[in-house]
Amino acid sequence: MKLCTAWRMLMPMKTLLLLRHAKSSWDDPELDDHDRPLNKRGKRDAPRMGQLLVEQNLVPDCIVTSTAKRARKTATLVAEASSYGSQPIETPELFHAAPESFIEVLRLLPSQIARPLLIGHNPGIEELLGRLTGSDENMATATLAQIELPVAAWDDLSLSCAAKLANIWRPRELE
């Protein structure tokens, strides 16, 4: 085993789960963007990603979601499918958030939270993934990313930490 790999195993780590909201409906063009619901595919994909969390032993310690209707419904369906034991936390700071806003939300989490799930929107969630890991990944709707962070406490987190993209799952690849 390389020294660097061994050292990384000894470092305290947090796991960040990022989920882009499931597919939303554009049936009503008069509807405000914040109020758009999930469409049929979104209602199918969100619970599938919750089941995936169970299968991968990644049920989150907390779920924090944007206040947009499509994100809140995604959070509810994921929580139900994964048997997550609490209500998702809703915050307007994640509605069309920049990467810095995601970091600010994470920095408020208590240290005992080891695995939060944040549910948000593009382009911010994709930019956050890229800035943390250096990976250029497409975060299509209902895409879930698992990121390993070398921090012991959330208030130590910054966009320049040496995070690692551990896995990424897209609903269309799971079918």
C-alpha positions as CSV (number, residue, x, y, z in Angstrom):
1,M,0.0,0.0,0.0
2,K,1.3,3.4,-0.9
3,L,2.1,5.7,2.0
4,C,-0.3,8.4,0.6
5,T,-3.1,5.8,0.4
6,A,-2.4,4.6,4.0
7,W,-2.3,8.2,5.3
8,R,-5.6,9.0,3.6
9,M,-7.2,5.9,5.3
10,L,-6.2,7.4,8.7
11,M,-7.6,10.8,8.0
12,P,-11.1,11.6,9.3
13,M,-13.5,11.6,6.4
14,K,-17.0,12.8,5.7
15,T,-19.2,11.6,2.8
16,L,-21.2,14.1,0.9
17,L,-24.1,12.9,-1.3
18,L,-25.3,15.3,-4.0
19,L,-28.6,14.7,-5.8
20,R,-30.0,16.8,-8.6
21,H,-33.8,17.0,-8.3
22,A,-35.7,14.5,-10.4
23,K,-37.3,15.5,-13.7
24,S,-39.8,18.3,-13.5
25,S,-42.9,19.1,-15.5
26,W,-43.1,21.9,-18.0
27,D,-46.8,21.3,-18.7
28,D,-47.9,24.7,-17.3
29,P,-45.7,27.5,-18.9
30,E,-47.4,30.1,-16.6
31,L,-46.1,28.4,-13.5
32,D,-43.3,30.0,-11.6
33,D,-40.0,28.0,-11.8
34,H,-40.0,27.5,-8.0
35,D,-43.4,25.9,-8.2
36,R,-42.9,23.3,-11.0
37,P,-43.8,19.8,-9.9
38,L,-42.2,16.5,-10.8
39,N,-43.3,14.8,-14.0
40,K,-44.0,11.1,-14.4
41,R,-40.4,10.2,-15.0
42,G,-39.3,12.2,-11.9
43,K,-41.9,10.4,-9.7
44,R,-40.4,7.1,-10.9
45,D,-36.7,8.1,-10.7
46,A,-36.6,9.7,-7.2
47,P,-37.7,6.6,-5.3
48,R,-35.3,4.5,-7.4
49,M,-32.4,6.7,-6.1
50,G,-33.7,6.3,-2.6
51,Q,-33.6,2.5,-3.1
52,L,-30.1,2.8,-4.4
53,L,-29.0,4.6,-1.2
54,V,-30.2,1.5,0.7
55,E,-28.5,-0.9,-1.7
56,Q,-25.2,1.0,-1.5
57,N,-25.4,1.3,2.4
58,L,-25.5,5.1,1.9
59,V,-28.7,6.2,3.7
60,P,-27.9,9.7,4.8
61,D,-27.8,11.1,8.3
62,C,-29.7,14.2,7.1
63,I,-31.3,15.4,3.9
64,V,-31.2,19.1,3.1
65,T,-33.2,20.3,0.0
66,S,-33.9,23.4,-1.9
67,T,-37.4,24.8,-1.3
68,A,-38.4,24.4,-4.9
69,K,-41.4,22.1,-5.3
70,R,-39.6,19.6,-7.5
71,A,-36.7,19.4,-5.1
72,R,-38.9,19.0,-2.0
73,K,-40.9,16.2,-3.7
74,T,-37.7,14.5,-4.8
75,A,-36.5,14.7,-1.1
76,T,-39.7,13.2,0.2
77,L,-39.7,10.4,-2.3
78,V,-36.0,9.6,-1.7
79,A,-36.6,9.7,2.1
80,E,-39.5,7.3,1.9
81,A,-37.8,4.9,-0.4
82,S,-34.6,4.8,1.7
83,S,-36.4,4.6,5.1
84,Y,-34.7,7.8,6.2
85,G,-36.2,8.4,9.6
86,S,-36.8,12.2,9.6
87,Q,-38.3,15.0,7.6
88,P,-35.9,16.6,5.0
89,I,-34.7,20.0,5.9
90,E,-35.8,22.7,3.4
91,T,-33.6,25.8,2.8
92,P,-34.0,28.5,0.3
93,E,-30.2,28.8,0.1
94,L,-30.1,25.8,-2.2
95,F,-32.6,27.1,-4.8
96,H,-30.4,27.8,-7.8
97,A,-27.4,28.0,-5.5
98,A,-23.8,28.6,-6.4
99,P,-21.1,26.2,-5.1
100,E,-20.3,28.7,-2.3
101,S,-23.9,28.5,-1.0
102,F,-23.7,24.7,-0.8
103,I,-20.5,25.0,1.2
104,E,-22.1,27.6,3.5
105,V,-25.1,25.2,4.2
106,L,-22.7,22.3,4.8
107,R,-20.6,24.3,7.2
108,L,-23.6,24.8,9.4
109,L,-24.1,21.0,9.9
110,P,-23.0,19.5,13.3
111,S,-19.8,17.4,13.2
112,Q,-21.7,14.2,14.2
113,I,-23.4,14.3,10.7
114,A,-21.2,12.0,8.7
115,R,-23.2,11.6,5.5
116,P,-25.6,14.4,4.4
117,L,-27.6,14.4,1.2
118,L,-28.0,17.8,-0.5
119,I,-30.7,18.1,-3.2
120,G,-30.4,21.0,-5.5
121,H,-30.3,22.3,-9.1
122,N,-28.0,22.8,-12.0
123,P,-25.8,24.5,-12.8
124,G,-24.8,24.9,-9.2
125,I,-24.8,21.3,-8.1
126,E,-22.7,20.3,-11.2
127,E,-20.3,23.2,-10.5
128,L,-20.0,22.2,-6.9
129,L,-19.1,18.6,-7.9
130,G,-16.5,19.9,-10.3
131,R,-14.9,22.4,-7.9
132,L,-14.7,19.8,-5.1
133,T,-13.4,16.9,-7.1
134,G,-12.0,18.2,-10.3
135,S,-14.4,15.9,-12.2
136,D,-16.3,17.1,-15.1
137,E,-19.5,15.1,-14.7
138,N,-23.0,15.7,-16.1
139,M,-25.5,15.9,-13.3
140,A,-28.7,15.1,-15.2
141,T,-31.9,15.0,-13.3
142,A,-31.9,12.5,-10.4
143,T,-28.2,11.9,-10.7
144,L,-26.6,11.0,-7.4
145,A,-22.9,11.6,-6.6
146,Q,-20.9,10.2,-3.7
147,I,-18.0,12.4,-2.6
148,E,-15.4,11.6,0.0
149,L,-14.1,14.6,1.9
150,P,-11.0,14.7,4.0
151,V,-12.5,16.8,6.8
152,A,-13.3,15.9,10.4
153,A,-15.8,18.7,10.9
154,W,-18.1,20.5,8.4
155,D,-16.8,23.9,9.3
156,D,-13.4,22.8,8.0
157,L,-14.9,22.3,4.5
158,S,-13.9,24.6,1.6
159,L,-14.1,24.4,-2.1
160,S,-10.3,23.7,-2.2
161,C,-10.3,20.6,-0.1
162,A,-9.0,17.5,-1.9
163,A,-12.3,15.7,-2.3
164,K,-12.6,12.4,-4.2
165,L,-15.6,11.4,-6.4
166,A,-16.2,7.9,-5.1
167,N,-19.2,7.1,-7.4
168,I,-21.9,8.6,-9.6
169,W,-25.2,7.0,-10.5
170,R,-27.7,8.1,-13.2
171,P,-31.2,6.7,-13.3
172,R,-31.0,5.8,-17.0
173,E,-27.9,3.7,-16.3
174,L,-29.7,1.7,-13.5
175,E,-32.5,0.5,-15.6
